[in-house]
């Protein structure tokens, strides 16, 4: 019984290995047939944020002036997001009010 289980386990292991090899070969063939291009652009603000992250994790030495620049940058971004959210909220409020007026103006049969 034990020998039968060992043989079955070996057969399954070999089958799994062959299946994995087949899949890898198929995937590499498909990958060779296609080309992919990737372009990454980073602005100065993003570089400041990356350096701040590195300082926070101890990968770069502390820099109080750079930390203040990052804090100012984050305040600007939060303010811009808040103003965009307020404009979006106002636009939705206007649309809702217009819809409400249209619903009241529509005569009921």
Secondary structure, DSSP 8 states (H G I E B T S, - for coil): -HHHHHHHHHHHHHHHHHHHHHHHHHHHHHHHH----------HHHHHHHHHHHHHTTSS---HHHHHHHHHHHHHHHHHHHHHHHHHHHHHHHHHHHHHHHHHHS---
